[in-house]
Amino acid sequence: MEGMYSVYLVVMVLSLGVLAGTLCQVEDGSDNGTTAVYIVTLKQAPASHYYGKLRKNTNVFKHGVPRNRNHNPRNDSRSNQSSSSYIARVHDSLLRRVLRGEKYLKLYSYHYLINGFAVLVTPEQANKLSRRKEVANVALDFSVRTATTHTPQFLGLPQGAWPKAGGYETAGEGIVIGFIDTGIDPSHPSFSDDSSLNSYPVPSHFSGICEVTRDFPSGSCNRKLIGARHFAASAITRGIFNSSQDYASPFDGDGHGTHTASVAAGNHGIPVIVSGHHFGNASGMAPRAHVAVYKALYKSFGGFAADVVAAIDQAAQDGVDVLSLSITPNRRPPGIATFFNPIDMALLSAVKAGIFAVQAAGNTGPSPKSMSSFSPWIFTVGAASHDRAYSNSVILGNNVTIHGVGLAPGTHKNTMLTLISALHALTNETTVATDMYVGECQDSRNFNRDLVKGNLLICSYSIRFVLGLSTIKQAIATAKNLSAAGVVFYMDPFVIGFQLNPIPMRVPGIIIPSPDDSKVLLQYYNSSLERNETTKQITRFGSVARILGGLKANYSNSAPKVMFYSARGPDPEDSFLNNADILKPNLVAPGNLIWAAWSSLGTDSVEFQGENFAMMSGTSMAAPHIAGLAALIKQKFPSFSPAAIASALSTTASLYDNNGGPIMAQRAYSNPDINQSPATPFDMGSGFVNATGALDPGLIFESRYDDYMSFLCGINGSSPVVLNYTGQNCLSYNSTINGIDLNLPSITIAKLYQSKTVQRSVTNIAGEETYRVGWSAPYGVTIKVEPTRFCIASGERKVLSVFVDGKMNSSTASYGRIGLFGDQGHVVNIPLSVIVKVAYNTTTNV
């Protein structure tokens, strides 16, 4: 299944190429060597860029921000078709001029994602194309698996959840996902509504609108992207809003919002082409769901709670079904409880309206209590890895292989190339004394082209790259200007433990992230230099190497594992760091090295600037995975409350990795794969999301708005705060409850004084089934669950009583689980965590 999309793409482009009549033959029929498919990208901007400018220039508004209800297909299709036809003719003309009289086959013209084409030619012909001034890059194509590109496969969607929804063509249909983020690039094909021949009506329950501005013109919305607004009043009031950089519109000038929206609901089968390399086809979790965007975050300053709350409020009014927030507060909310902050309370109102709210846990791990999402009505998602990895290696002339990263092609097979340090290739006018950072290869004018040409250039990677003061992209440009055969980056010894994501490169290249491995490279290089005994000048560069390349992914990693940056529980109840009786995170989902759509003008990542896709990591990427899967659950069970959706996701979560072992959690920022141990509920919540299982949970744990209000009113001194936020008086609630009494699909006891009885009620949404109950007790605690066996009819509700008894005094958290095992195959998983245990009074009377 994973390879199908690659095959289909080749068949499709071959058909288009033949129909376009671009098969050209040499008159004498000679064949000049083995042919292969190359992707050629041009320097000229693609059609979407030109067309975007055209729309901007023809829709200028001098007063106010016009808005329209636009749920129709884009009205620009004729112009777009005309533009693509023109660009295809330009491609044909270039091929005829360069490959005059020779045989070639143009497979496909890329006109929207990139300005370029795929062509079947010989290596010699590809070299001719690469020397043309119009050409930006020529890259050899290769067979790939659908690579989010790969997380749908890792989560089992093609074989499990999507078929249950009628296939990817209908997965999520009729469900609206709202995104509180940095906006969206409406021109991206991930949000086009013409990817299917089936009817695609806008849900009747949605009443949102699309703002119309100069950079978000009429026609930006369609039947896929059905709502788009921006909120910046607080920022404008503070005088920090920069309209030229932040865009006073729903348009995404950052990239983050476009990325998260496509993870959840991006169209299926969109080619991921970055730096001229094809990395597979992308799909959102719910590719048929509708997207509504509420921009409240901005590149230059982030965002403010006032604007975020306005966005949440508007989304609830518009009628979204799921709300995704890949944002967290900059600090822990002050006051009597963390739950009482504007964002969480606005989301409580959204939950009251039946909206499932999902939020990123935050990237402040791995320390305990680093959680940035607090409330029980919010579904909090941590980040885990998946099994795909990109690896790159450089083989030195002494047969030592050093591993590194870099989404780059390799050097010519079996050809060893000379290594030359940037510091040894300086012009006479340049010295380290005049430019201490010259070794980072940021300016080609500093180097001797004759020395570098055809060789591998060694550059340093320092903290300046981390801070954005230097970039890989600029170093690659330097290498190209000097005609280097490739680039090898070594890690500055002062950058200790920095975790480096794969970075795209248009030339052969590799980054060695380990300072120790970097020393091995430099020792080999320096020991191979030959110098004049008198002048000490270098007379010969003796070190050689070849780069294997890092474009092919492998899928053999043990996964999932909780990433070091993913925020951890326990859930802090207040600013004094008292623990809440609430499990956070709720679960983990793929969040590391995620390919997804990128804004054409996105600036959040310098290395992906100007690309249509980017690989990003963080809990920001994990949360929209859950938002998309929640849309699939809501589609199958339209009457499900937010708590029921949360329950379905939680109780079916997996506790094991793809090798059958326990899910591991990274424990340190430095060398995280060495510093890891089995994950606890405070690392991973209920476990790793099980997309297929969540669509058939068997039993659910239900909670309502009034339950959350009773919980809030039960917090000491909360009545005036509750009144301020909700307008409701706690006196209207006859009884209040503690966090442990909320009917959550988990049990968390912050302080166990000797013993406690906890009750949970389950409702059967499947057919009649008999369940047996099993458990494993946390260390220092005994538990008993009644009943130990029960039969439950469809729609029936049963109450479980859990007796928890402390057997020792301890302030160290311990963990157990309760399992409900149905005779029809349903398994319900309930994590049990006990933090402080007081088994007996240690005070002695004298």
Secondary structure as UniProt FT lines:
FT   TURN            2..3
FT   HELIX           4..19
FT   TURN            20..21
FT   STRAND          23..24
FT   TURN            27..28
FT   STRAND          36..42
FT   HELIX           47..57
FT   STRAND          67..68
FT   TURN            75..76
FT   HELIX           77..98
FT   TURN            99..101
FT   STRAND          104..110
FT   STRAND          116..121
FT   HELIX           123..130
FT   TURN            133..134
FT   STRAND          135..140
FT   HELIX           151..154
FT   TURN            155..160
FT   HELIX           161..164
FT   TURN            165..166
FT   TURN            168..174
FT   STRAND          176..181
FT   TURN            186..187
FT   HELIX           189..191
FT   TURN            204..205
FT   STRAND          210..211
FT   TURN            214..215
FT   TURN            218..219
FT   STRAND          225..230
FT   HELIX           233..237
FT   TURN            238..239
FT   HELIX           243..246
FT   HELIX           256..265
FT   TURN            268..269
FT   STRAND          270..274
FT   TURN            275..276
FT   STRAND          277..282
FT   TURN            287..288
FT   STRAND          290..295
FT   STRAND          297..298
FT   TURN            299..301
FT   STRAND          302..303
FT   HELIX           305..318
FT   STRAND          322..325
FT   TURN            338..339
FT   HELIX           342..352
FT   TURN            353..354
FT   STRAND          356..360
FT   TURN            365..366
FT   TURN            368..369
FT   TURN            376..377
FT   STRAND          379..384
FT   STRAND          389..390
FT   STRAND          392..396
FT   TURN            397..398
FT   STRAND          401..405
FT   TURN            413..414
FT   STRAND          417..421
FT   HELIX           422..424
FT   TURN            428..429
FT   TURN            432..434
FT   TURN            436..437
FT   HELIX           438..440
FT   HELIX           444..446
FT   HELIX           449..452
FT   TURN            453..454
FT   STRAND          456..461
FT   HELIX           463..467
FT   HELIX           472..481
FT   TURN            482..483
FT   STRAND          486..491
FT   TURN            493..494
FT   STRAND          509..512
FT   HELIX           515..527
FT   STRAND          529..531
FT   TURN            533..535
FT   STRAND          538..541
FT   STRAND          544..547
FT   STRAND          553..554
FT   STRAND          561..562
FT   TURN            564..565
FT   TURN            575..576
FT   STRAND          587..590
FT   STRAND          594..597
FT   TURN            600..601
FT   HELIX           606..608
FT   TURN            609..610
FT   STRAND          613..616
FT   HELIX           619..636
FT   TURN            638..639
FT   HELIX           642..651
FT   TURN            658..659
FT   STRAND          664..666
FT   TURN            672..674
FT   STRAND          676..678
FT   HELIX           681..684
FT   TURN            685..686
FT   TURN            691..692
FT   HELIX           693..695
FT   STRAND          699..700
FT   HELIX           705..713
FT   TURN            716..717
FT   HELIX           719..726
FT   HELIX           730..732
FT   HELIX           739..741
FT   STRAND          747..753
FT   STRAND          755..764
FT   STRAND          769..776
FT   TURN            779..780
FT   STRAND          781..786
FT   STRAND          789..792
FT   TURN            794..795
FT   STRAND          797..806
FT   STRAND          814..822
FT   TURN            823..824
FT   STRAND          827..838
//
